[in-house]
Amino acid sequence: MASSITKQVMDATAVNRSVTRLGHEILERNGGADHIMLVGILTRGEPLAKRLQSLIQKIAEKDVPIGSVDITFHRDDFRERLVVPQVKGTDIHETIDDKVVILVDDVLFTGRTIRAAMDELNAFGRPKSVQLAVLVDRGHRELPIRADFVGKNIPTHEGEHVEVRLKEVDNKDSVTLTRHGDEV
């Protein structure tokens, strides 16, 4: 019988602190908010992008365009998945041409989600650059992708799972690490 242990790694205060730090780092690296656009990867990257947008607009006193990408049909395991995908659609209403697009996601793991998001972005234009902001980087990359902005690094082992919960989707903010099987 497989057992598991779940440990809270970040509570709501830590999540908020990390998002605040990410917002400041994005502004600092880009010399302000003039040319940036935030694009959240569905599902939990979208509310994180909205939080960052609100924070950055408050600090910079400037409107920051926002969008979201649905990577469902760009996943390299699309045909292998047994689940019928829920397609929500990409929502980008402003041009990304010559913008610094900040892709936002909750967890960076293998890099495949980010690759799929960049494939989807290609249909909307040619940004000046693409930067990546994630709440959690758990390692184990399969593709040469790294985050420019990281809320928290959580080194993980085989059999461990990182779960991000956000109040907009899950009614609470937290990050937990679950160890399954022999890792317990």
C-alpha positions as a Markdown table, in Angstrom:
| # | Residue | x | y | z |
|---|---|---|---|---|
| 1 | Met | 0.0 | 0.0 | 0.0 |
| 2 | Ala | 1.5 | 3.3 | -1.1 |
| 3 | Ser | 1.5 | 6.1 | 1.4 |
| 4 | Ser | 2.0 | 9.8 | 1.1 |
| 5 | Ile | 3.0 | 12.8 | 3.2 |
| 6 | Thr | 1.9 | 16.3 | 2.3 |
| 7 | Lys | 3.9 | 19.3 | 3.6 |
| 8 | Gln | 2.9 | 22.9 | 3.2 |
| 9 | Val | 5.8 | 24.8 | 1.6 |
| 10 | Met | 4.1 | 28.2 | 1.2 |
| 11 | Asp | 1.1 | 29.7 | 3.0 |
| 12 | Ala | -1.0 | 32.6 | 1.7 |
| 13 | Thr | 1.4 | 35.2 | 3.2 |
| 14 | Ala | 4.5 | 33.6 | 1.5 |
| 15 | Val | 2.6 | 33.4 | -1.9 |
| 16 | Asn | 1.7 | 37.1 | -1.6 |
| 17 | Arg | 5.3 | 38.0 | -0.7 |
| 18 | Ser | 6.6 | 36.0 | -3.7 |
| 19 | Val | 4.2 | 37.7 | -6.1 |
| 20 | Thr | 5.1 | 41.1 | -4.8 |
| 21 | Arg | 8.8 | 40.3 | -5.2 |
| 22 | Leu | 8.2 | 39.0 | -8.8 |
| 23 | Gly | 6.4 | 42.3 | -9.7 |
| 24 | His | 9.3 | 44.4 | -8.4 |
| 25 | Glu | 11.9 | 42.2 | -10.2 |
| 26 | Ile | 10.0 | 42.4 | -13.5 |
| 27 | Leu | 9.9 | 46.2 | -13.3 |
| 28 | Glu | 13.5 | 46.5 | -12.3 |
| 29 | Arg | 14.8 | 44.2 | -15.1 |
| 30 | Asn | 12.7 | 45.9 | -17.8 |
| 31 | Gly | 13.3 | 49.5 | -16.7 |
| 32 | Gly | 9.6 | 50.1 | -15.9 |
| 33 | Ala | 6.3 | 49.0 | -17.4 |
| 34 | Asp | 6.4 | 50.8 | -20.7 |
| 35 | His | 6.9 | 47.9 | -23.1 |
| 36 | Ile | 5.8 | 44.9 | -21.1 |
| 37 | Met | 2.7 | 42.6 | -21.5 |
| 38 | Leu | 1.8 | 39.9 | -19.1 |
| 39 | Val | 0.4 | 36.6 | -20.5 |
| 40 | Gly | -0.8 | 33.9 | -18.1 |
| 41 | Ile | -0.8 | 30.3 | -19.0 |
| 42 | Leu | -4.1 | 28.7 | -18.2 |
| 43 | Thr | -5.1 | 27.6 | -15.6 |
| 44 | Arg | -3.2 | 29.1 | -12.6 |
| 45 | Gly | -0.8 | 31.3 | -14.6 |
| 46 | Glu | -3.8 | 33.5 | -15.5 |
| 47 | Pro | -4.7 | 34.6 | -12.0 |
| 48 | Leu | -1.0 | 35.1 | -11.1 |
| 49 | Ala | -0.7 | 37.3 | -14.2 |
| 50 | Lys | -3.7 | 39.4 | -13.0 |
| 51 | Arg | -2.1 | 39.8 | -9.6 |
| 52 | Leu | 1.1 | 40.9 | -11.1 |
| 53 | Gln | -0.7 | 43.3 | -13.5 |
| 54 | Ser | -2.5 | 44.9 | -10.5 |
| 55 | Leu | 0.7 | 45.2 | -8.5 |
| 56 | Ile | 2.8 | 46.5 | -11.4 |
| 57 | Gln | 0.2 | 49.1 | -12.4 |
| 58 | Lys | 0.0 | 50.3 | -8.9 |
| 59 | Ile | 3.8 | 50.7 | -8.6 |
| 60 | Ala | 4.4 | 52.1 | -12.1 |
| 61 | Glu | 1.2 | 54.1 | -12.4 |
| 62 | Lys | 0.8 | 52.8 | -15.9 |
| 63 | Asp | -1.6 | 50.4 | -17.7 |
| 64 | Val | -0.1 | 47.0 | -18.4 |
| 65 | Pro | -1.8 | 44.9 | -21.1 |
| 66 | Ile | -2.6 | 41.3 | -20.2 |
| 67 | Gly | -3.7 | 38.1 | -21.9 |
| 68 | Ser | -3.9 | 34.4 | -21.4 |
| 69 | Val | -2.8 | 31.4 | -23.5 |
| 70 | Asp | -4.5 | 28.0 | -23.7 |
| 71 | Ile | -1.8 | 25.4 | -24.6 |
| 72 | Thr | -4.2 | 22.4 | -24.9 |
| 73 | Phe | -3.5 | 21.7 | -28.6 |
| 74 | His | 0.2 | 22.6 | -28.4 |
| 75 | Arg | 1.0 | 19.9 | -25.8 |
| 76 | Asp | 3.3 | 17.2 | -27.1 |
| 77 | Asp | 1.3 | 14.6 | -25.2 |
| 78 | Phe | -2.1 | 15.8 | -26.5 |
| 79 | Arg | -2.9 | 12.6 | -28.3 |
| 80 | Glu | -1.6 | 10.3 | -25.5 |
| 81 | Arg | -3.8 | 11.9 | -22.8 |
| 82 | Leu | -6.8 | 9.9 | -21.8 |
| 83 | Val | -8.7 | 13.0 | -20.6 |
| 84 | Val | -10.9 | 15.0 | -22.9 |
| 85 | Pro | -9.3 | 18.4 | -22.9 |
| 86 | Gln | -11.2 | 21.5 | -21.7 |
| 87 | Val | -10.5 | 24.1 | -24.3 |
| 88 | Lys | -10.8 | 27.6 | -22.9 |
| 89 | Gly | -9.1 | 29.4 | -25.8 |
| 90 | Thr | -6.3 | 32.0 | -25.9 |
| 91 | Asp | -7.3 | 35.5 | -24.9 |
| 92 | Ile | -4.9 | 38.1 | -26.4 |
| 93 | His | -6.5 | 41.3 | -27.6 |
| 94 | Glu | -3.5 | 43.5 | -28.0 |
| 95 | Thr | -0.6 | 43.1 | -30.3 |
| 96 | Ile | 2.5 | 41.4 | -28.8 |
| 97 | Asp | 4.7 | 42.8 | -31.6 |
| 98 | Asp | 7.7 | 44.6 | -30.2 |
| 99 | Lys | 6.5 | 44.0 | -26.6 |
| 100 | Val | 8.4 | 42.3 | -23.8 |
| 101 | Val | 6.0 | 39.4 | -23.2 |
| 102 | Ile | 6.2 | 38.0 | -19.6 |
| 103 | Leu | 4.8 | 34.5 | -19.6 |
| 104 | Val | 3.4 | 33.7 | -16.2 |
| 105 | Asp | 2.8 | 30.2 | -14.8 |
| 106 | Asp | 2.5 | 28.6 | -11.4 |
| 107 | Val | 5.0 | 25.7 | -11.6 |
| 108 | Leu | 8.0 | 25.2 | -13.9 |
| 109 | Phe | 8.8 | 21.5 | -14.1 |
| 110 | Thr | 10.0 | 19.9 | -17.4 |
| 111 | Gly | 9.7 | 23.0 | -19.5 |
| 112 | Arg | 7.2 | 21.4 | -21.9 |
| 113 | Thr | 4.3 | 23.7 | -20.9 |
| 114 | Ile | 6.4 | 26.7 | -21.6 |
| 115 | Arg | 7.5 | 25.4 | -25.0 |
| 116 | Ala | 3.8 | 24.9 | -25.8 |
| 117 | Ala | 2.9 | 28.4 | -24.6 |
| 118 | Met | 5.6 | 29.9 | -26.9 |
| 119 | Asp | 4.3 | 27.9 | -29.8 |
| 120 | Glu | 0.8 | 29.4 | -29.1 |
| 121 | Leu | 2.3 | 32.9 | -28.8 |
| 122 | Asn | 3.8 | 32.6 | -32.3 |
| 123 | Ala | 0.3 | 32.9 | -33.8 |
| 124 | Phe | -0.1 | 36.3 | -32.3 |
| 125 | Gly | 3.0 | 38.1 | -33.6 |
| 126 | Arg | 6.6 | 38.7 | -32.9 |
| 127 | Pro | 7.5 | 40.0 | -29.4 |
| 128 | Lys | 10.7 | 41.9 | -28.8 |
| 129 | Ser | 11.5 | 39.2 | -26.2 |
| 130 | Val | 9.8 | 36.6 | -24.0 |
| 131 | Gln | 10.6 | 36.3 | -20.3 |
| 132 | Leu | 9.3 | 33.7 | -17.9 |
| 133 | Ala | 7.9 | 34.3 | -14.4 |
| 134 | Val | 6.9 | 31.4 | -12.2 |
| 135 | Leu | 5.7 | 31.1 | -8.6 |
| 136 | Val | 7.6 | 27.8 | -8.1 |
| 137 | Asp | 10.6 | 26.2 | -9.9 |
| 138 | Arg | 10.8 | 22.5 | -9.0 |
| 139 | Gly | 13.7 | 21.5 | -11.3 |
| 140 | His | 13.8 | 18.4 | -13.5 |
| 141 | Arg | 13.9 | 20.2 | -16.9 |
| 142 | Glu | 13.6 | 18.1 | -20.1 |
| 143 | Leu | 14.0 | 21.1 | -22.3 |
| 144 | Pro | 16.6 | 24.0 | -22.2 |
| 145 | Ile | 14.2 | 26.4 | -20.5 |
| 146 | Arg | 14.8 | 28.5 | -17.4 |
| 147 | Ala | 12.7 | 31.1 | -15.6 |
| 148 | Asp | 13.8 | 34.7 | -15.5 |
| 149 | Phe | 11.8 | 35.4 | -12.3 |
| 150 | Val | 11.2 | 32.7 | -9.7 |
| 151 | Gly | 9.0 | 33.1 | -6.5 |
| 152 | Lys | 10.5 | 30.0 | -4.8 |
| 153 | Asn | 12.8 | 27.2 | -5.8 |
| 154 | Ile | 11.6 | 23.9 | -4.4 |
| 155 | Pro | 14.1 | 21.0 | -5.3 |
| 156 | Thr | 12.1 | 17.8 | -5.7 |
| 157 | His | 12.7 | 14.1 | -6.1 |
| 158 | Glu | 11.1 | 11.4 | -8.3 |
| 159 | Gly | 7.7 | 10.7 | -6.8 |
| 160 | Glu | 7.1 | 14.1 | -5.4 |
| 161 | His | 4.4 | 16.4 | -6.5 |
| 162 | Val | 4.1 | 20.2 | -6.1 |
| 163 | Glu | 0.6 | 21.6 | -5.9 |
| 164 | Val | -0.1 | 25.3 | -6.1 |
| 165 | Arg | -3.5 | 26.5 | -5.0 |
| 166 | Leu | -4.7 | 30.0 | -5.7 |
| 167 | Lys | -7.8 | 31.7 | -4.2 |
| 168 | Glu | -9.1 | 32.6 | -7.6 |
| 169 | Val | -9.3 | 28.9 | -8.6 |
| 170 | Asp | -9.1 | 26.9 | -5.4 |
| 171 | Asn | -10.4 | 29.4 | -2.7 |
| 172 | Lys | -7.1 | 29.5 | -0.9 |
| 173 | Asp | -3.4 | 30.4 | -1.5 |
| 174 | Ser | -0.9 | 27.7 | -0.7 |
| 175 | Val | 1.9 | 25.5 | -2.1 |
| 176 | Thr | 2.3 | 21.9 | -0.9 |
| 177 | Leu | 4.8 | 19.2 | -1.6 |
| 178 | Thr | 3.5 | 15.6 | -1.5 |
| 179 | Arg | 5.8 | 12.6 | -1.3 |
| 180 | His | 4.4 | 9.3 | -2.6 |
| 181 | Gly | 5.4 | 5.7 | -2.1 |
| 182 | Asp | 9.0 | 4.8 | -1.1 |
| 183 | Glu | 10.0 | 8.5 | -0.6 |
| 184 | Val | 7.9 | 8.7 | 2.6 |
